[in-house]
Amino acid sequence: MIDFSPTDEQRLLVDNVRRFVRTEILPLEADLDPDAGELDPTDHQRLVAVAERMGLRNWEAPAEVGGPGLDVVTQALLAIEMSQHRAGLYAPCYGVFGSPGLVQLAEGTEQQQQRYLYPTLRGELTAFFGLSEPSGGSDPAGAIRTTATRDGDDWVLTGTKLWISDADRADYGLVLARTGAGRRDITAFLVDTDSPGFTVRRIVHTLRTTHPATELELDGVRVPDRNRVGEVGGGFALAADRLVRGRIPYSAGCLGVAIVAHEMAVEYAKIRETFGKRLSEQQGIQWMLVDNEIDLRTSRLLILAAARRADLGEDIRADAAIAKLVCSEAAGRVVDRAIQIHGGLGVSKDLPLERWYRELRIRRIGEGPSEVQRLIVARHLLGGSGRRDDRRS
Ligand SMILES: Cc1cc2nc3c(=O)[nH]c(=O)nc-3n(C[C@H](O)[C@H](O)[C@H](O)COP(=O)(O)OP(=O)(O)OC[C@H]3O[C@@H](n4cnc5c(N)ncnc54)[C@H](O)[C@@H]3O)c2cc1C
């Protein structure tokens, strides 16, 4: 039986972040537009300084590049706390603890780190992650049509990327492009968004109100070879590694908002009366709350188990896939039940539930849809008898 009780240090960090969310974020959020994704710049700057004093600025960065070097379990526990507010799913604490950016650059060259990673960690540059294309995102190895062709010291990139978050306000991004005919002949490049031939179009309407999705056109964009990340043909492994590791905080964010939705449902059920009784006395409502509790406990265990295995250096592809699948779907159910218990109030913008409900729907598609997570687990179960290819794994 694995012991998931937090250490004293983890408890302290969790308490500090919880207090921060309650005393700093929630009061500001009360005065923000319900769909806001950013704080007023003065508040943001002030809270960045607080995050720095807490020793948690760039909390996801490894110690080698100046981050606190937290283990994955601690990161997961903090991610669960940081998302517990209205914008928490896609803008946890409005980014004041730093954004993970392209943590893969921790393994990039010194020059790449100086030019891109450190300015990103200082909050001076922002990045996008360009994998998906109009030809499909579930199976990028099969679908990537963007090509990179060597020309002297440069590579020339041509193609289209679709659904890329935040590229319209990014300074650079990691673009995955095909450098050979084989399924895995994919290479990663750092591309500056002001490069000639690079254009971005914002896709205005999605369920998510922050982090607009965009379409990118690369029309003969020249990228110096020094901006190649990793080996030629090593891009898919690099992207897959990012996706697998990202599934733990992704799951933790789902759990964070679900925890608050459940707490709200419990509190409301205790005060709201219908048919002469409190909702909490109706068995139908009690069962909804029990199902919420089961979803939350299952999610937490799966996140912590995957995180623990990551800290042990074990292969977590199946664990991360199961966590992502279960947590994204469970959180959707929890928020849906919480809305139902609140009745009309549940769908009003006075409460955060409607925003979580909309944004959680994307969680079952982004970073690999639920069906692709099932494929990953099937390959893990079936080994050589399953088709061992490389869809988003
Ligand atoms: C708001 C938003 C932000 C995004 N941000 C980014 C980003 O920053 N960078 C980036 O690279 N991508 C991003 N994506 C893309 C996202 O990762 C893809 O949408 C996702 O991987 C699915 O790809 P697709 O939309 O092309 O669907 P497809 O690949 O066409 O699949 C369609 C559906 O088919 C089903 N399916 C697929 N394969 C199978 C199978 N083998 N068996 C059964 N069913 C299957 C799934 O339900 C899937 O949803 C974003 C998407 C959204 C919506």
Ligand as a Chemical Component Dictionary entry (heavy atoms), coordinates in Angstrom:
data_LIG
# 
_chem_comp.id                   LIG 
_chem_comp.type                 NON-POLYMER 
_chem_comp.pdbx_formal_charge   0 
_chem_comp.three_letter_code    LIG 
# 
loop_
_chem_comp_atom.comp_id 
_chem_comp_atom.atom_id 
_chem_comp_atom.alt_atom_id 
_chem_comp_atom.type_symbol 
_chem_comp_atom.charge 
_chem_comp_atom.model_Cartn_x 
_chem_comp_atom.model_Cartn_y 
_chem_comp_atom.model_Cartn_z 
_chem_comp_atom.pdbx_ordinal 
LIG C1  C1  C 0 -8.515  24.937 -27.299 1  
LIG C2  C2  C 0 -7.460  24.029 -27.861 2  
LIG C3  C3  C 0 -6.111  24.325 -27.658 3  
LIG C4  C4  C 0 -5.106  23.525 -28.218 4  
LIG N1  N1  N 0 -3.787  23.880 -28.057 5  
LIG C5  C5  C 0 -2.824  23.192 -28.730 6  
LIG C6  C6  C 0 -1.451  23.636 -28.699 7  
LIG O1  O1  O 0 -1.095  24.622 -28.024 8  
LIG N2  N2  N 0 -0.552  22.936 -29.431 9  
LIG C7  C7  C 0 -0.860  21.855 -30.172 10 
LIG O2  O2  O 0 0.019   21.288 -30.813 11 
LIG N3  N3  N 0 -2.164  21.396 -30.225 12 
LIG C8  C8  C 0 -3.139  22.048 -29.532 13 
LIG N4  N4  N 0 -4.450  21.620 -29.582 14 
LIG C9  C9  C 0 -4.788  20.499 -30.444 15 
LIG C10 C10 C 0 -5.223  19.261 -29.697 16 
LIG O3  O3  O 0 -4.120  18.628 -29.113 17 
LIG C11 C11 C 0 -5.934  18.395 -30.739 18 
LIG O4  O4  O 0 -7.195  19.024 -30.999 19 
LIG C12 C12 C 0 -6.152  16.992 -30.280 20 
LIG O5  O5  O 0 -4.923  16.326 -30.184 21 
LIG C13 C13 C 0 -7.070  16.240 -31.260 22 
LIG O6  O6  O 0 -6.669  16.430 -32.583 23 
LIG P1  P1  P 0 -7.757  16.854 -33.682 24 
LIG O7  O7  O 0 -8.531  17.989 -33.177 25 
LIG O8  O8  O 0 -7.079  17.020 -34.985 26 
LIG O9  O9  O 0 -8.720  15.608 -33.773 27 
LIG P2  P2  P 0 -8.499  14.295 -34.641 28 
LIG O10 O10 O 0 -7.107  13.815 -34.545 29 
LIG O11 O11 O 0 -9.052  14.540 -35.986 30 
LIG O12 O12 O 0 -9.464  13.295 -33.885 31 
LIG C14 C14 C 0 -10.878 13.549 -33.820 32 
LIG C15 C15 C 0 -11.481 12.703 -32.736 33 
LIG O13 O13 O 0 -11.412 11.345 -33.117 34 
LIG C16 C16 C 0 -11.267 10.519 -31.979 35 
LIG N5  N5  N 0 -10.135 9.617  -32.219 36 
LIG C17 C17 C 0 -8.926  9.922  -32.712 37 
LIG N6  N6  N 0 -8.170  8.811  -32.847 38 
LIG C18 C18 C 0 -8.958  7.763  -32.433 39 
LIG C19 C19 C 0 -8.774  6.365  -32.327 40 
LIG N7  N7  N 0 -7.623  5.794  -32.696 41 
LIG N8  N8  N 0 -9.781  5.606  -31.872 42 
LIG C20 C20 C 0 -10.949 6.179  -31.497 43 
LIG N9  N9  N 0 -11.197 7.495  -31.589 44 
LIG C21 C21 C 0 -10.206 8.280  -32.037 45 
LIG C22 C22 C 0 -11.065 11.438 -30.776 46 
LIG O14 O14 O 0 -12.298 11.527 -30.085 47 
LIG C23 C23 C 0 -10.748 12.776 -31.382 48 
LIG O15 O15 O 0 -11.209 13.845 -30.575 49 
LIG C24 C24 C 0 -5.468  22.379 -28.977 50 
LIG C25 C25 C 0 -6.829  22.051 -29.136 51 
LIG C26 C26 C 0 -7.815  22.853 -28.598 52 
LIG C27 C27 C 0 -9.253  22.482 -28.842 53 
# 
loop_
_chem_comp_bond.comp_id 
_chem_comp_bond.atom_id_1 
_chem_comp_bond.atom_id_2 
_chem_comp_bond.value_order 
_chem_comp_bond.pdbx_ordinal 
LIG C1  C2  SING 1  
LIG C2  C3  SING 2  
LIG C2  C26 DOUB 3  
LIG C3  C4  DOUB 4  
LIG C4  N1  SING 5  
LIG C4  C24 SING 6  
LIG N1  C5  DOUB 7  
LIG C5  C6  SING 8  
LIG C5  C8  SING 9  
LIG C6  O1  DOUB 10 
LIG C6  N2  SING 11 
LIG N2  C7  SING 12 
LIG C7  O2  DOUB 13 
LIG C7  N3  SING 14 
LIG N3  C8  DOUB 15 
LIG C8  N4  SING 16 
LIG N4  C9  SING 17 
LIG N4  C24 SING 18 
LIG C9  C10 SING 19 
LIG C10 O3  SING 20 
LIG C10 C11 SING 21 
LIG C11 O4  SING 22 
LIG C11 C12 SING 23 
LIG C12 O5  SING 24 
LIG C12 C13 SING 25 
LIG C13 O6  SING 26 
LIG O6  P1  SING 27 
LIG P1  O7  DOUB 28 
LIG P1  O8  SING 29 
LIG P1  O9  SING 30 
LIG O9  P2  SING 31 
LIG P2  O10 DOUB 32 
LIG P2  O11 SING 33 
LIG P2  O12 SING 34 
LIG O12 C14 SING 35 
LIG C14 C15 SING 36 
LIG C15 O13 SING 37 
LIG C15 C23 SING 38 
LIG O13 C16 SING 39 
LIG C16 N5  SING 40 
LIG C16 C22 SING 41 
LIG N5  C17 SING 42 
LIG N5  C21 SING 43 
LIG C17 N6  DOUB 44 
LIG N6  C18 SING 45 
LIG C18 C19 SING 46 
LIG C18 C21 DOUB 47 
LIG C19 N7  SING 48 
LIG C19 N8  DOUB 49 
LIG N8  C20 SING 50 
LIG C20 N9  DOUB 51 
LIG N9  C21 SING 52 
LIG C22 O14 SING 53 
LIG C22 C23 SING 54 
LIG C23 O15 SING 55 
LIG C24 C25 DOUB 56 
LIG C25 C26 SING 57 
LIG C26 C27 SING 58 
# 
